[in-house]
């Protein structure tokens, strides 16, 4: 992989700083680590290639010179690690309160099934 933001954005849909931070979180909180043959960053690249470009395992295996089985295994390992970050990266929505004065939420005040992110 190249060492510039444009290539990183084109291939992974995130800049190098965001990729490094994602790998840091996946390692320290998600428990993802280097394997015997592959680095953590390469495994995250497998994962992001599939998501960012709707690639199949056979395409990723060709791009990274790995077996389909290896790509599948590491995709699942990164996915499990990423799911451990859900409580940290997601925000729980709060219902719109009756005292809310923001105009764009006025239509949702009486509807208890609608929720919004009110800040």
Beta strands, then each sheet from edge to edge (+ up, - down):
strand 1: 94-95
strand 2: 115-116
sheet 1: 1+ 2-
end
